[in-house]
Amino acid sequence: MEFQDVATRGLVLLGCGKMGSAMLAGWLAGGLPAGSVWVLDPNPSDWLKGLGIHLNEELPEAPAIVLIAVKPQMMAEALPRLAPLGNGKTLFVSVAAGTTIAHYERVLGARTPVIRAMPNTPAAIGKGITAICGNANASEPQISLAESLLSAVGQVVRLEGEHQMDVVTAVSGSGPAYVFHLIETLAAAGEAEGLPADLAMQLAKATVAGAGALAEAAPEDPAQLRVNVTSPGGTTAAALKVLMDENTGFPALLKAAVKAAADRGRELGK
Ligand SMILES: NC(=O)c1ccc[n+]([C@@H]2O[C@H](COP(=O)([O-])OP(=O)(O)OC[C@H]3O[C@@H](n4cnc5c(N)ncnc54)[C@H](OP(=O)(O)O)[C@@H]3O)[C@@H](O)[C@H]2O)c1
């Protein structure tokens, strides 16, 4: 029913790079007609050109939703084009990191319904997690519409308010990069202990992917799953003694890393 409104009134996608394309692929697969989609992008991919969507054409007068997926640096140039759609019934959803709701209200008008969303890169394979929060103009049906559109690329969670966005960015937005570095360093450590590089990398990737999938699927929490594979005096216990050190292990490192990212987010948001 929600999608029906989008199919009738139209959906506009501003910027269709990696994130925009991942979402669009999900919506089309979920049954949104290509004829209901308008995309604005200066350098459309061949994939985009072949979809039968409205590409860089004149926009409908009051689309149900405008999804903003340009880089924050391009915002100043791209957003003013959409100002005529502000202050009305069109819902604006932005996945751009760092750009605040107040900024959209300034450019589009104070009565514009706006939802700010923070996805992460596993969205590219439908396994992202996106946190959302809306301004006071965004109605409950609009928030739940944003929720169902964004669930095309993974899980969606609602925040209590925009003040949580910088920390969310530091945990799940930037988080995939931390995990990629964990894979790199786990593989390098295996190599240092004598494994061939390819084998060490295959082991590290599959271990992180498998442990992540198990952590999500299992009824036990991650702490219990850890205890389950740690026999007293065994090999895992020896490694965890290093990793769980309060001052030099994961607790201190991740606390400092997440704080650095959240601080940087607050700085950029100013
Ligand atoms: N990728 C992620 O995992 C992720 C996670 C969280 C948030 N985000 C946010 O999502 C947004 C998009 O990221 P992305 O990785 O998809 O970037 P991207 O691949 O660079 O996509 C941005 C797209 O917007 C186009 N564009 C540039 N200027 C434009 C304009 N004036 N009007 C319309 N379109 C324009 C770009 O075209 P050109 O290539 O020709 O410049 C490009 O196709 C960013 O704001 C980012 O902060 C991304």
The ligand as a MOL file (V3000), in Angstrom:
LIG
                    3D

  0  0  0     0  0            999 V3000
M  V30 BEGIN CTAB
M  V30 COUNTS 48 52 0 0 0
M  V30 BEGIN ATOM
M  V30 1 N 28.6280 3.9530 0.3100 0
M  V30 2 C 28.2390 3.7950 1.5620 0
M  V30 3 O 28.3350 2.7470 2.1660 0
M  V30 4 C 27.6030 4.8780 2.3190 0
M  V30 5 C 27.3470 4.6870 3.6750 0
M  V30 6 C 26.7270 5.6960 4.3910 0
M  V30 7 C 26.3790 6.8610 3.7190 0
M  V30 8 N 26.6590 7.0090 2.4030 0 CHG=1
M  V30 9 C 26.2980 8.2410 1.7530 0
M  V30 10 O 25.6370 7.9990 0.5430 0
M  V30 11 C 25.9290 9.0650 -0.3470 0
M  V30 12 C 26.3360 8.4770 -1.6800 0
M  V30 13 O 27.4960 7.6720 -1.5110 0
M  V30 14 P 27.9970 6.7150 -2.6590 0
M  V30 15 O 29.0200 5.8280 -2.0660 0
M  V30 16 O 26.8280 6.1250 -3.3700 0 CHG=-1
M  V30 17 O 28.7130 7.7950 -3.6000 0
M  V30 18 P 28.9040 7.7740 -5.1840 0
M  V30 19 O 29.0410 6.3750 -5.6710 0
M  V30 20 O 29.9600 8.7700 -5.5160 0
M  V30 21 O 27.4970 8.3010 -5.7130 0
M  V30 22 C 27.1320 9.6560 -5.7740 0
M  V30 23 C 26.4600 9.8810 -7.1290 0
M  V30 24 O 25.9410 11.2140 -7.2030 0
M  V30 25 C 26.2770 11.7550 -8.4480 0
M  V30 26 N 26.2660 13.2340 -8.4480 0
M  V30 27 C 27.2890 14.1100 -8.2800 0
M  V30 28 N 26.8580 15.3740 -8.3780 0
M  V30 29 C 25.5500 15.3360 -8.6240 0
M  V30 30 C 24.5470 16.3290 -8.8410 0
M  V30 31 N 24.8420 17.6400 -8.8040 0
M  V30 32 N 23.2680 15.9270 -9.0420 0
M  V30 33 C 22.9750 14.6320 -9.0680 0
M  V30 34 N 23.8760 13.6350 -8.8900 0
M  V30 35 C 25.1480 13.9810 -8.6660 0
M  V30 36 C 27.6540 11.1950 -8.7010 0
M  V30 37 O 28.0320 11.3490 -10.0450 0
M  V30 38 P 29.6370 11.4270 -10.3730 0
M  V30 39 O 30.1710 10.0780 -10.0830 0
M  V30 40 O 29.6700 11.7960 -11.8190 0
M  V30 41 O 30.1990 12.4990 -9.4800 0
M  V30 42 C 27.4490 9.7440 -8.2770 0
M  V30 43 O 26.8720 8.9670 -9.3000 0
M  V30 44 C 27.0350 9.9050 0.2990 0
M  V30 45 O 26.4740 11.0980 0.7720 0
M  V30 46 C 27.5200 9.0610 1.4340 0
M  V30 47 O 27.8710 9.8770 2.5310 0
M  V30 48 C 27.2720 6.0410 1.6900 0
M  V30 END ATOM
M  V30 BEGIN BOND
M  V30 1 1 1 2
M  V30 2 2 2 3
M  V30 3 1 2 4
M  V30 4 1 4 5
M  V30 5 2 4 48
M  V30 6 2 5 6
M  V30 7 1 6 7
M  V30 8 2 7 8
M  V30 9 1 8 9
M  V30 10 1 8 48
M  V30 11 1 9 10
M  V30 12 1 9 46
M  V30 13 1 10 11
M  V30 14 1 11 12
M  V30 15 1 11 44
M  V30 16 1 12 13
M  V30 17 1 13 14
M  V30 18 2 14 15
M  V30 19 1 14 16
M  V30 20 1 14 17
M  V30 21 1 17 18
M  V30 22 2 18 19
M  V30 23 1 18 20
M  V30 24 1 18 21
M  V30 25 1 21 22
M  V30 26 1 22 23
M  V30 27 1 23 24
M  V30 28 1 23 42
M  V30 29 1 24 25
M  V30 30 1 25 26
M  V30 31 1 25 36
M  V30 32 1 26 27
M  V30 33 1 26 35
M  V30 34 2 27 28
M  V30 35 1 28 29
M  V30 36 1 29 30
M  V30 37 2 29 35
M  V30 38 1 30 31
M  V30 39 2 30 32
M  V30 40 1 32 33
M  V30 41 2 33 34
M  V30 42 1 34 35
M  V30 43 1 36 37
M  V30 44 1 36 42
M  V30 45 1 37 38
M  V30 46 2 38 39
M  V30 47 1 38 40
M  V30 48 1 38 41
M  V30 49 1 42 43
M  V30 50 1 44 45
M  V30 51 1 44 46
M  V30 52 1 46 47
M  V30 END BOND
M  V30 END CTAB
M  END
